[in-house]
Amino acid sequence: MHYWIRCALICSSMAIVGCSFFGGGKSQQVPAELGSNPGLLGVRQVWTTAVGSINGLQLDPYVQEDTVTFASVEGTVSVVNARTGSVVWRAELKEPLSVGVGGSGTLRSVVSRDGQLILIDDGRELWRQRLPAQTFTAPLVAGGRVFVLTADRSIHAFDAQTGQRLWVRQRQGEALVLRQAGVLTPMGNTLLAGLGGRLSGLNPDNGSTRWEIPIANPRGANDIDRLVELTGPANRAGDSVCVRAFPASLACTDAVRGVLVWAIPATGAEGIHGDAEHVFASEANGTVMALSRADGGKLWSSDVLKFRRLTSPLLLGRSVVLADQSGAVHMLSRADGTVLDRAVTDSSGVTIRPVAAAGTLVVISRNGNVYGFRPQ
């Protein structure tokens, strides 16, 4: 396994062992030079606001209609209007946060650095419950419940109104897990969860297993080599759910029948995006590729962003949008991967996948500056 894959951010149930995804003792690869911006989309910044630093926070911005909810590492939860950049409401939790944000309706959920699951209703804190293990995945709020995937590969369900723990689904955990968001998402009346190298379909009422799909199997002589993890975000289109299995594969499943449709080799840890016909992903070395959702066949690949430490992609209109740790936001053609346009945030860089709401591309930098972009 390549050194910079082996050196991914990893934790054990006892302690955190951190190292740079590209770092360590070896020299880093030189990022691809960016040519002139073709400006084919005429994208311009229309607003900016600040929500607090996200450096060190496992953040998954929550999109609902015209709003995007962010959390900061200092403990602020902010709901931002994507049309105007104005803040709808803020909740000051006065508690450093490690993970956010889950949501549904007026509810928002985050996890504090000391392991408390916190639920907020329209800016007002409802309750807190202490979790028995660390988590790197944003809580899922759905069906009047809050679901949490913890680093010991357990799933916990809480009543959204009272905070009462409803059930726990425990799985024997491997010695190491990836310090990155996993897969936890609803599909009809089934809860989908990544548990090691398997995608599990659970009954949300009691946590019982309806089906399990092996995506990738542990191999190797030591714990690091045997580490396998499904990383988020996954992507759903109808009955098809596609996922990345760190460190070395992409796969699509039929999540109604509970079967694997295809899997291909692909190195990396970032999640994927797509539509009913395509899946888009970035490799660990910055190669961006498009695959057929039906069979995993490669449609195109592009090296124009090689070694630029990319976020996971967002399919938006005719563009595949990715940001990088220099703060640039890249819009590649979904048809062939050529560069269509580029936008700029700030020098703190972007590590969180851009999102879209109200016809606006919304990007947050590591410093917590939020930018809204639209085509002219």
Secondary structure by P-SEA (a helix, b strand, c coil): ccccccccccccccbbbbbbcccccccccccccccccccccccccccccccccccccbbbbbbcccbbbbbcccbbbbbbccccccccccccccbbbcbbbbbcccbbbbccccbbbbbbccccccbbbbbcccccccccccccbbbbbccccbbbbbccccccccbbbbccccccccccccbbbbcccbbbbbcccbbbbbccccccccccccccccccccccccbbbbbccccccccbbbbbcccccccccccccccccbbbbbbcccccccccccccccccccccccccccccccccccccccccccccccccccccccccccbbbbbccccccccccccccccccccbbbbbcccccccccccbbbbbbbcc
